[in-house]
Amino acid sequence: MVCEVLAGDKDDMVAKGMSWALRDLSKRDPAAVEKFVEEHSDELPALVKREVRNKLTTGVKNPRRKLL
């Protein structure tokens, strides 16, 4: 998976792209995405972990926006 190669990358645009890819994959295979985030938690940028975990638990990237 491309995200494994890029997990430690600190570039903001890479993190946003990885977050998007993982959130999209979570629609098809949430268990695999959850496992990936757990296994690479130390390497992943906080933005990626936050957005992907929110998507897995609430179904949206930013749960506060759901209230609006």
Distance bins in CASP14 RR format, pairs under 12 A and 6 or more apart:
PFRMAT RR
TARGET T0000
AUTHOR 0000-0000-0000
RMODE 2
METHOD distances of the structure
MODEL  1
1 7 0 0 0 0 1 0 0 0 0 0 0
1 18 0 0 0 0 0 1 0 0 0 0 0
1 21 0 0 0 0 1 0 0 0 0 0 0
1 22 0 0 0 0 1 0 0 0 0 0 0
1 25 0 0 0 0 1 0 0 0 0 0 0
1 29 0 0 0 0 0 1 0 0 0 0 0
1 32 0 0 0 0 1 0 0 0 0 0 0
1 33 0 0 0 0 0 1 0 0 0 0 0
1 35 0 0 0 0 0 1 0 0 0 0 0
1 36 1 0 0 1 0 0 0 0 0 0 0
1 39 0 0 0 0 0 1 0 0 0 0 0
1 40 0 0 0 0 0 1 0 0 0 0 0
2 9 0 0 0 0 0 1 0 0 0 0 0
2 14 0 0 0 0 0 1 0 0 0 0 0
2 17 0 0 0 0 1 0 0 0 0 0 0
2 18 0 0 0 0 1 0 0 0 0 0 0
2 20 0 0 0 0 0 1 0 0 0 0 0
2 21 1 0 0 1 0 0 0 0 0 0 0
2 22 0 0 0 0 0 1 0 0 0 0 0
2 25 0 0 0 0 0 1 0 0 0 0 0
2 36 0 0 0 0 0 1 0 0 0 0 0
3 9 0 0 0 0 1 0 0 0 0 0 0
3 14 0 0 0 0 1 0 0 0 0 0 0
3 15 0 0 0 0 0 1 0 0 0 0 0
3 17 0 0 0 0 1 0 0 0 0 0 0
3 18 1 0 1 0 0 0 0 0 0 0 0
3 19 0 0 0 0 1 0 0 0 0 0 0
3 20 0 0 0 0 0 1 0 0 0 0 0
3 21 1 0 0 1 0 0 0 0 0 0 0
3 22 1 0 0 1 0 0 0 0 0 0 0
3 23 0 0 0 0 0 1 0 0 0 0 0
3 24 0 0 0 0 0 1 0 0 0 0 0
3 25 0 0 0 0 1 0 0 0 0 0 0
3 26 0 0 0 0 0 1 0 0 0 0 0
3 32 0 0 0 0 0 1 0 0 0 0 0
3 33 0 0 0 0 1 0 0 0 0 0 0
3 35 0 0 0 0 0 1 0 0 0 0 0
3 36 1 0 0 1 0 0 0 0 0 0 0
3 37 0 0 0 0 1 0 0 0 0 0 0
3 39 0 0 0 0 0 1 0 0 0 0 0
3 40 1 0 0 1 0 0 0 0 0 0 0
3 43 0 0 0 0 0 1 0 0 0 0 0
3 44 0 0 0 0 1 0 0 0 0 0 0
3 45 0 0 0 0 0 1 0 0 0 0 0
3 48 0 0 0 0 1 0 0 0 0 0 0
3 52 0 0 0 0 1 0 0 0 0 0 0
4 18 0 0 0 0 0 1 0 0 0 0 0
4 21 0 0 0 0 0 1 0 0 0 0 0
4 22 0 0 0 0 0 1 0 0 0 0 0
4 32 0 0 0 0 0 1 0 0 0 0 0
4 35 0 0 0 0 0 1 0 0 0 0 0
4 36 1 0 0 1 0 0 0 0 0 0 0
4 37 0 0 0 0 0 1 0 0 0 0 0
4 39 0 0 0 0 1 0 0 0 0 0 0
4 40 1 0 0 1 0 0 0 0 0 0 0
4 43 0 0 0 0 1 0 0 0 0 0 0
4 44 0 0 0 0 0 1 0 0 0 0 0
5 14 0 0 0 0 0 1 0 0 0 0 0
5 18 0 0 0 0 0 1 0 0 0 0 0
5 21 0 0 0 0 0 1 0 0 0 0 0
5 40 0 0 0 0 0 1 0 0 0 0 0
5 43 0 0 0 0 0 1 0 0 0 0 0
6 13 0 0 0 0 0 1 0 0 0 0 0
6 14 1 0 1 0 0 0 0 0 0 0 0
6 15 0 0 0 0 1 0 0 0 0 0 0
6 16 0 0 0 0 0 1 0 0 0 0 0
6 17 0 0 0 0 1 0 0 0 0 0 0
6 18 1 0 1 0 0 0 0 0 0 0 0
6 19 0 0 0 0 0 1 0 0 0 0 0
6 21 0 0 0 0 1 0 0 0 0 0 0
6 22 0 0 0 0 0 1 0 0 0 0 0
6 36 0 0 0 0 0 1 0 0 0 0 0
6 40 0 0 0 0 0 1 0 0 0 0 0
6 43 0 0 0 0 1 0 0 0 0 0 0
6 44 0 0 0 0 1 0 0 0 0 0 0
6 45 0 0 0 0 0 1 0 0 0 0 0
6 48 0 0 0 0 1 0 0 0 0 0 0
7 14 0 0 0 0 1 0 0 0 0 0 0
7 15 0 0 0 0 1 0 0 0 0 0 0
7 18 1 0 0 1 0 0 0 0 0 0 0
7 19 0 0 0 0 0 1 0 0 0 0 0
7 21 0 0 0 0 0 1 0 0 0 0 0
7 22 0 0 0 0 0 1 0 0 0 0 0
7 36 0 0 0 0 1 0 0 0 0 0 0
7 37 0 0 0 0 1 0 0 0 0 0 0
7 39 0 0 0 0 1 0 0 0 0 0 0
7 40 1 0 1 0 0 0 0 0 0 0 0
7 41 0 0 0 0 1 0 0 0 0 0 0
7 42 0 0 0 0 1 0 0 0 0 0 0
7 43 1 0 1 0 0 0 0 0 0 0 0
7 44 1 0 1 0 0 0 0 0 0 0 0
7 45 0 0 0 0 1 0 0 0 0 0 0
7 48 0 0 0 0 1 0 0 0 0 0 0
7 49 0 0 0 0 0 1 0 0 0 0 0
7 52 0 0 0 0 0 1 0 0 0 0 0
8 14 0 0 0 0 1 0 0 0 0 0 0
8 15 0 0 0 0 1 0 0 0 0 0 0
8 18 0 0 0 0 1 0 0 0 0 0 0
8 40 0 0 0 0 1 0 0 0 0 0 0
8 41 0 0 0 0 0 1 0 0 0 0 0
8 42 0 0 0 0 1 0 0 0 0 0 0
8 43 1 0 1 0 0 0 0 0 0 0 0
8 44 1 0 0 1 0 0 0 0 0 0 0
8 45 1 0 0 1 0 0 0 0 0 0 0
8 48 0 0 0 0 1 0 0 0 0 0 0
9 15 1 0 0 1 0 0 0 0 0 0 0
9 16 0 0 0 0 0 1 0 0 0 0 0
9 17 0 0 0 0 0 1 0 0 0 0 0
9 18 1 0 0 1 0 0 0 0 0 0 0
9 40 0 0 0 0 0 1 0 0 0 0 0
9 43 0 0 0 0 1 0 0 0 0 0 0
9 44 0 0 0 0 1 0 0 0 0 0 0
9 45 0 0 0 0 1 0 0 0 0 0 0
9 47 0 0 0 0 0 1 0 0 0 0 0
9 48 0 0 0 0 0 1 0 0 0 0 0
10 18 0 0 0 0 0 1 0 0 0 0 0
10 43 0 0 0 0 0 1 0 0 0 0 0
10 44 0 0 0 0 0 1 0 0 0 0 0
10 45 1 0 0 1 0 0 0 0 0 0 0
10 46 0 0 0 0 0 1 0 0 0 0 0
10 47 0 0 0 0 0 1 0 0 0 0 0
10 48 0 0 0 0 0 1 0 0 0 0 0
11 17 0 0 0 0 1 0 0 0 0 0 0
11 18 0 0 0 0 1 0 0 0 0 0 0
11 45 0 0 0 0 1 0 0 0 0 0 0
11 47 0 0 0 0 0 1 0 0 0 0 0
11 48 0 0 0 0 0 1 0 0 0 0 0
12 18 0 0 0 0 0 1 0 0 0 0 0
12 19 0 0 0 0 0 1 0 0 0 0 0
12 45 0 0 0 0 1 0 0 0 0 0 0
12 46 0 0 0 0 0 1 0 0 0 0 0
12 47 0 0 0 0 1 0 0 0 0 0 0
12 48 0 0 0 0 0 1 0 0 0 0 0
13 19 0 0 0 0 0 1 0 0 0 0 0
13 20 0 0 0 0 0 1 0 0 0 0 0
13 45 0 0 0 0 0 1 0 0 0 0 0
13 47 0 0 0 0 0 1 0 0 0 0 0
14 20 0 0 0 0 0 1 0 0 0 0 0
14 21 0 0 0 0 0 1 0 0 0 0 0
14 44 0 0 0 0 0 1 0 0 0 0 0
14 45 0 0 0 0 1 0 0 0 0 0 0
14 47 0 0 0 0 0 1 0 0 0 0 0
14 48 0 0 0 0 1 0 0 0 0 0 0
15 21 0 0 0 0 0 1 0 0 0 0 0
15 22 0 0 0 0 0 1 0 0 0 0 0
15 43 0 0 0 0 0 1 0 0 0 0 0
15 44 0 0 0 0 1 0 0 0 0 0 0
15 45 1 0 1 0 0 0 0 0 0 0 0
15 46 0 0 0 0 1 0 0 0 0 0 0
15 47 1 0 1 0 0 0 0 0 0 0 0
15 48 1 0 1 0 0 0 0 0 0 0 0
15 49 0 0 0 0 1 0 0 0 0 0 0
15 50 0 0 0 0 0 1 0 0 0 0 0
15 51 0 0 0 0 1 0 0 0 0 0 0
15 52 0 0 0 0 0 1 0 0 0 0 0
16 22 0 0 0 0 0 1 0 0 0 0 0
16 23 0 0 0 0 0 1 0 0 0 0 0
16 45 0 0 0 0 1 0 0 0 0 0 0
16 47 1 0 0 1 0 0 0 0 0 0 0
16 48 0 0 0 0 1 0 0 0 0 0 0
16 51 0 0 0 0 1 0 0 0 0 0 0
16 52 0 0 0 0 0 1 0 0 0 0 0
16 61 0 0 0 0 0 1 0 0 0 0 0
17 23 0 0 0 0 1 0 0 0 0 0 0
17 24 0 0 0 0 1 0 0 0 0 0 0
17 25 0 0 0 0 0 1 0 0 0 0 0
17 45 0 0 0 0 0 1 0 0 0 0 0
17 47 0 0 0 0 1 0 0 0 0 0 0
17 48 0 0 0 0 1 0 0 0 0 0 0
17 51 0 0 0 0 0 1 0 0 0 0 0
17 52 0 0 0 0 0 1 0 0 0 0 0
18 24 0 0 0 0 0 1 0 0 0 0 0
18 25 0 0 0 0 0 1 0 0 0 0 0
18 33 0 0 0 0 0 1 0 0 0 0 0
18 36 0 0 0 0 0 1 0 0 0 0 0
18 37 0 0 0 0 0 1 0 0 0 0 0
18 40 0 0 0 0 0 1 0 0 0 0 0
18 43 0 0 0 0 0 1 0 0 0 0 0
18 44 1 0 0 1 0 0 0 0 0 0 0
18 45 1 0 0 1 0 0 0 0 0 0 0
18 47 0 0 0 0 1 0 0 0 0 0 0
18 48 1 0 1 0 0 0 0 0 0 0 0
18 49 0 0 0 0 0 1 0 0 0 0 0
18 51 0 0 0 0 1 0 0 0 0 0 0
18 52 0 0 0 0 1 0 0 0 0 0 0
19 25 0 0 0 0 0 1 0 0 0 0 0
19 26 0 0 0 0 0 1 0 0 0 0 0
19 33 0 0 0 0 0 1 0 0 0 0 0
19 37 0 0 0 0 0 1 0 0 0 0 0
19 44 0 0 0 0 1 0 0 0 0 0 0
19 45 0 0 0 0 1 0 0 0 0 0 0
19 46 0 0 0 0 0 1 0 0 0 0 0
19 47 1 0 0 1 0 0 0 0 0 0 0
19 48 1 0 1 0 0 0 0 0 0 0 0
19 49 0 0 0 0 1 0 0 0 0 0 0
19 50 0 0 0 0 1 0 0 0 0 0 0
19 51 1 0 1 0 0 0 0 0 0 0 0
19 52 1 0 0 1 0 0 0 0 0 0 0
19 53 0 0 0 0 0 1 0 0 0 0 0
19 54 0 0 0 0 0 1 0 0 0 0 0
19 55 0 0 0 0 1 0 0 0 0 0 0
19 61 1 0 0 1 0 0 0 0 0 0 0
19 62 0 0 0 0 0 1 0 0 0 0 0
20 26 0 0 0 0 0 1 0 0 0 0 0
20 27 0 0 0 0 0 1 0 0 0 0 0
20 47 0 0 0 0 0 1 0 0 0 0 0
20 48 0 0 0 0 1 0 0 0 0 0 0
20 51 0 0 0 0 1 0 0 0 0 0 0
20 52 0 0 0 0 1 0 0 0 0 0 0
20 55 0 0 0 0 0 1 0 0 0 0 0
20 61 0 0 0 0 1 0 0 0 0 0 0
21 27 0 0 0 0 0 1 0 0 0 0 0
21 28 0 0 0 0 0 1 0 0 0 0 0
21 33 0 0 0 0 1 0 0 0 0 0 0
21 36 0 0 0 0 0 1 0 0 0 0 0
21 48 0 0 0 0 1 0 0 0 0 0 0
21 51 0 0 0 0 0 1 0 0 0 0 0
21 52 0 0 0 0 1 0 0 0 0 0 0
21 55 0 0 0 0 0 1 0 0 0 0 0
22 28 0 0 0 0 0 1 0 0 0 0 0
22 29 0 0 0 0 0 1 0 0 0 0 0
22 30 0 0 0 0 0 1 0 0 0 0 0
22 32 0 0 0 0 1 0 0 0 0 0 0
22 33 1 0 1 0 0 0 0 0 0 0 0
22 34 0 0 0 0 1 0 0 0 0 0 0
22 35 0 0 0 0 0 1 0 0 0 0 0
22 36 1 0 0 1 0 0 0 0 0 0 0
22 37 1 0 0 1 0 0 0 0 0 0 0
22 40 0 0 0 0 0 1 0 0 0 0 0
22 44 0 0 0 0 1 0 0 0 0 0 0
22 45 0 0 0 0 0 1 0 0 0 0 0
22 47 0 0 0 0 0 1 0 0 0 0 0
22 48 1 0 0 1 0 0 0 0 0 0 0
22 49 0 0 0 0 1 0 0 0 0 0 0
22 50 0 0 0 0 0 1 0 0 0 0 0
22 51 0 0 0 0 1 0 0 0 0 0 0
22 52 1 0 1 0 0 0 0 0 0 0 0
22 53 0 0 0 0 1 0 0 0 0 0 0
22 54 0 0 0 0 0 1 0 0 0 0 0
22 55 1 0 0 1 0 0 0 0 0 0 0
22 56 0 0 0 0 1 0 0 0 0 0 0
22 61 0 0 0 0 0 1 0 0 0 0 0
23 29 0 0 0 0 0 1 0 0 0 0 0
23 30 0 0 0 0 0 1 0 0 0 0 0
23 33 0 0 0 0 1 0 0 0 0 0 0
23 36 0 0 0 0 0 1 0 0 0 0 0
23 37 0 0 0 0 0 1 0 0 0 0 0
23 47 0 0 0 0 0 1 0 0 0 0 0
23 48 0 0 0 0 1 0 0 0 0 0 0
23 49 0 0 0 0 0 1 0 0 0 0 0
23 50 0 0 0 0 0 1 0 0 0 0 0
23 51 1 0 0 1 0 0 0 0 0 0 0
23 52 1 0 1 0 0 0 0 0 0 0 0
23 53 0 0 0 0 0 1 0 0 0 0 0
23 54 0 0 0 0 1 0 0 0 0 0 0
23 55 1 0 1 0 0 0 0 0 0 0 0
23 56 0 0 0 0 1 0 0 0 0 0 0
23 58 0 0 0 0 0 1 0 0 0 0 0
23 59 0 0 0 0 1 0 0 0 0 0 0
23 60 0 0 0 0 1 0 0 0 0 0 0
23 61 1 0 0 1 0 0 0 0 0 0 0
23 62 0 0 0 0 0 1 0 0 0 0 0
24 30 0 0 0 0 0 1 0 0 0 0 0
24 33 0 0 0 0 1 0 0 0 0 0 0
24 51 0 0 0 0 0 1 0 0 0 0 0
24 52 0 0 0 0 0 1 0 0 0 0 0
24 55 0 0 0 0 1 0 0 0 0 0 0
24 61 0 0 0 0 0 1 0 0 0 0 0
25 31 0 0 0 0 0 1 0 0 0 0 0
25 32 1 0 0 1 0 0 0 0 0 0 0
25 33 1 0 1 0 0 0 0 0 0 0 0
25 34 0 0 0 0 0 1 0 0 0 0 0
25 35 0 0 0 0 0 1 0 0 0 0 0
25 36 0 0 0 0 1 0 0 0 0 0 0
25 37 0 0 0 0 0 1 0 0 0 0 0
25 52 0 0 0 0 1 0 0 0 0 0 0
25 55 0 0 0 0 1 0 0 0 0 0 0
25 56 0 0 0 0 0 1 0 0 0 0 0
26 32 0 0 0 0 1 0 0 0 0 0 0
26 33 1 0 1 0 0 0 0 0 0 0 0
26 34 1 0 0 1 0 0 0 0 0 0 0
26 35 0 0 0 0 0 1 0 0 0 0 0
26 36 0 0 0 0 1 0 0 0 0 0 0
26 37 0 0 0 0 1 0 0 0 0 0 0
26 51 0 0 0 0 0 1 0 0 0 0 0
26 52 1 0 0 1 0 0 0 0 0 0 0
26 53 0 0 0 0 1 0 0 0 0 0 0
26 54 0 0 0 0 0 1 0 0 0 0 0
26 55 1 0 1 0 0 0 0 0 0 0 0
26 56 1 0 1 0 0 0 0 0 0 0 0
26 57 0 0 0 0 0 1 0 0 0 0 0
26 58 0 0 0 0 0 1 0 0 0 0 0
26 59 0 0 0 0 1 0 0 0 0 0 0
26 60 0 0 0 0 0 1 0 0 0 0 0
26 61 0 0 0 0 0 1 0 0 0 0 0
27 33 0 0 0 0 1 0 0 0 0 0 0
27 52 0 0 0 0 0 1 0 0 0 0 0
27 55 0 0 0 0 1 0 0 0 0 0 0
27 56 0 0 0 0 0 1 0 0 0 0 0
27 59 0 0 0 0 1 0 0 0 0 0 0
29 35 0 0 0 0 1 0 0 0 0 0 0
29 36 0 0 0 0 1 0 0 0 0 0 0
29 56 0 0 0 0 0 1 0 0 0 0 0
30 36 0 0 0 0 0 1 0 0 0 0 0
30 37 0 0 0 0 0 1 0 0 0 0 0
30 52 0 0 0 0 1 0 0 0 0 0 0
30 53 0 0 0 0 0 1 0 0 0 0 0
30 55 0 0 0 0 1 0 0 0 0 0 0
30 56 1 0 1 0 0 0 0 0 0 0 0
30 57 0 0 0 0 1 0 0 0 0 0 0
30 59 0 0 0 0 1 0 0 0 0 0 0
31 37 0 0 0 0 0 1 0 0 0 0 0
31 38 0 0 0 0 0 1 0 0 0 0 0
31 56 0 0 0 0 1 0 0 0 0 0 0
32 38 0 0 0 0 0 1 0 0 0 0 0
32 39 0 0 0 0 0 1 0 0 0 0 0
32 52 0 0 0 0 0 1 0 0 0 0 0
32 56 0 0 0 0 0 1 0 0 0 0 0
33 39 0 0 0 0 0 1 0 0 0 0 0
33 40 0 0 0 0 0 1 0 0 0 0 0
33 44 0 0 0 0 0 1 0 0 0 0 0
33 48 0 0 0 0 0 1 0 0 0 0 0
33 49 0 0 0 0 0 1 0 0 0 0 0
33 51 0 0 0 0 0 1 0 0 0 0 0
33 52 1 0 0 1 0 0 0 0 0 0 0
33 53 0 0 0 0 1 0 0 0 0 0 0
33 55 0 0 0 0 1 0 0 0 0 0 0
33 56 1 0 0 1 0 0 0 0 0 0 0
33 57 0 0 0 0 0 1 0 0 0 0 0
34 40 0 0 0 0 0 1 0 0 0 0 0
34 41 0 0 0 0 0 1 0 0 0 0 0
34 49 0 0 0 0 0 1 0 0 0 0 0
34 52 0 0 0 0 1 0 0 0 0 0 0
34 53 0 0 0 0 1 0 0 0 0 0 0
34 55 0 0 0 0 0 1 0 0 0 0 0
34 56 1 0 1 0 0 0 0 0 0 0 0
34 57 0 0 0 0 1 0 0 0 0 0 0
35 41 0 0 0 0 0 1 0 0 0 0 0
35 52 0 0 0 0 0 1 0 0 0 0 0
35 56 0 0 0 0 0 1 0 0 0 0 0
36 43 0 0 0 0 0 1 0 0 0 0 0
36 44 0 0 0 0 1 0 0 0 0 0 0
36 48 0 0 0 0 0 1 0 0 0 0 0
36 49 0 0 0 0 0 1 0 0 0 0 0
36 52 0 0 0 0 1 0 0 0 0 0 0
36 53 0 0 0 0 0 1 0 0 0 0 0
36 56 0 0 0 0 0 1 0 0 0 0 0
37 43 0 0 0 0 0 1 0 0 0 0 0
37 44 1 0 0 1 0 0 0 0 0 0 0
37 45 0 0 0 0 0 1 0 0 0 0 0
37 46 0 0 0 0 0 1 0 0 0 0 0
37 48 1 0 0 1 0 0 0 0 0 0 0
37 49 1 0 0 1 0 0 0 0 0 0 0
37 50 0 0 0 0 0 1 0 0 0 0 0
37 51 0 0 0 0 0 1 0 0 0 0 0
37 52 1 0 1 0 0 0 0 0 0 0 0
37 53 1 0 0 1 0 0 0 0 0 0 0
37 54 0 0 0 0 0 1 0 0 0 0 0
37 55 0 0 0 0 0 1 0 0 0 0 0
37 56 1 0 0 1 0 0 0 0 0 0 0
37 57 0 0 0 0 0 1 0 0 0 0 0
38 44 0 0 0 0 0 1 0 0 0 0 0
38 49 0 0 0 0 1 0 0 0 0 0 0
38 52 0 0 0 0 0 1 0 0 0 0 0
38 53 0 0 0 0 1 0 0 0 0 0 0
38 56 0 0 0 0 0 1 0 0 0 0 0
39 49 0 0 0 0 0 1 0 0 0 0 0
40 48 0 0 0 0 1 0 0 0 0 0 0
40 49 0 0 0 0 1 0 0 0 0 0 0
40 52 0 0 0 0 0 1 0 0 0 0 0
41 48 0 0 0 0 1 0 0 0 0 0 0
41 49 1 0 0 1 0 0 0 0 0 0 0
41 50 0 0 0 0 0 1 0 0 0 0 0
41 52 0 0 0 0 0 1 0 0 0 0 0
41 53 0 0 0 0 1 0 0 0 0 0 0
42 49 0 0 0 0 0 1 0 0 0 0 0
43 49 0 0 0 0 0 1 0 0 0 0 0
44 50 0 0 0 0 1 0 0 0 0 0 0
44 51 0 0 0 0 0 1 0 0 0 0 0
44 52 0 0 0 0 1 0 0 0 0 0 0
44 53 0 0 0 0 0 1 0 0 0 0 0
45 51 0 0 0 0 1 0 0 0 0 0 0
45 52 0 0 0 0 0 1 0 0 0 0 0
46 52 0 0 0 0 0 1 0 0 0 0 0
46 53 0 0 0 0 0 1 0 0 0 0 0
47 53 0 0 0 0 0 1 0 0 0 0 0
47 54 0 0 0 0 0 1 0 0 0 0 0
47 61 0 0 0 0 0 1 0 0 0 0 0
47 62 0 0 0 0 0 1 0 0 0 0 0
48 54 0 0 0 0 0 1 0 0 0 0 0
48 55 0 0 0 0 0 1 0 0 0 0 0
48 61 0 0 0 0 0 1 0 0 0 0 0
49 55 0 0 0 0 0 1 0 0 0 0 0
49 56 0 0 0 0 0 1 0 0 0 0 0
50 56 0 0 0 0 0 1 0 0 0 0 0
50 57 0 0 0 0 0 1 0 0 0 0 0
50 58 0 0 0 0 0 1 0 0 0 0 0
50 61 0 0 0 0 1 0 0 0 0 0 0
50 62 0 0 0 0 1 0 0 0 0 0 0
50 63 0 0 0 0 0 1 0 0 0 0 0
50 64 0 0 0 0 0 1 0 0 0 0 0
51 57 0 0 0 0 0 1 0 0 0 0 0
51 58 0 0 0 0 0 1 0 0 0 0 0
51 59 0 0 0 0 0 1 0 0 0 0 0
51 60 0 0 0 0 1 0 0 0 0 0 0
51 61 1 0 1 0 0 0 0 0 0 0 0
51 62 1 0 0 1 0 0 0 0 0 0 0
51 63 0 0 0 0 0 1 0 0 0 0 0
51 65 0 0 0 0 0 1 0 0 0 0 0
52 58 0 0 0 0 0 1 0 0 0 0 0
52 59 0 0 0 0 0 1 0 0 0 0 0
52 60 0 0 0 0 0 1 0 0 0 0 0
52 61 0 0 0 0 1 0 0 0 0 0 0
52 62 0 0 0 0 0 1 0 0 0 0 0
53 59 0 0 0 0 0 1 0 0 0 0 0
53 60 0 0 0 0 0 1 0 0 0 0 0
53 61 0 0 0 0 0 1 0 0 0 0 0
53 62 0 0 0 0 0 1 0 0 0 0 0
53 63 0 0 0 0 0 1 0 0 0 0 0
54 60 1 0 0 1 0 0 0 0 0 0 0
54 61 1 0 1 0 0 0 0 0 0 0 0
54 62 1 0 0 1 0 0 0 0 0 0 0
54 63 1 0 1 0 0 0 0 0 0 0 0
54 64 0 0 0 0 1 0 0 0 0 0 0
54 65 0 0 0 0 0 1 0 0 0 0 0
54 66 0 0 0 0 1 0 0 0 0 0 0
55 61 1 0 1 0 0 0 0 0 0 0 0
55 62 0 0 0 0 1 0 0 0 0 0 0
55 63 0 0 0 0 1 0 0 0 0 0 0
55 66 0 0 0 0 0 1 0 0 0 0 0
56 63 0 0 0 0 0 1 0 0 0 0 0
57 63 0 0 0 0 1 0 0 0 0 0 0
57 66 0 0 0 0 0 1 0 0 0 0 0
58 64 0 0 0 0 0 1 0 0 0 0 0
58 65 0 0 0 0 0 1 0 0 0 0 0
58 66 1 0 0 1 0 0 0 0 0 0 0
58 67 0 0 0 0 0 1 0 0 0 0 0
59 65 0 0 0 0 0 1 0 0 0 0 0
59 66 0 0 0 0 1 0 0 0 0 0 0
60 66 1 0 1 0 0 0 0 0 0 0 0
60 67 0 0 0 0 0 1 0 0 0 0 0
60 68 0 0 0 0 0 1 0 0 0 0 0
62 68 0 0 0 0 1 0 0 0 0 0 0
END
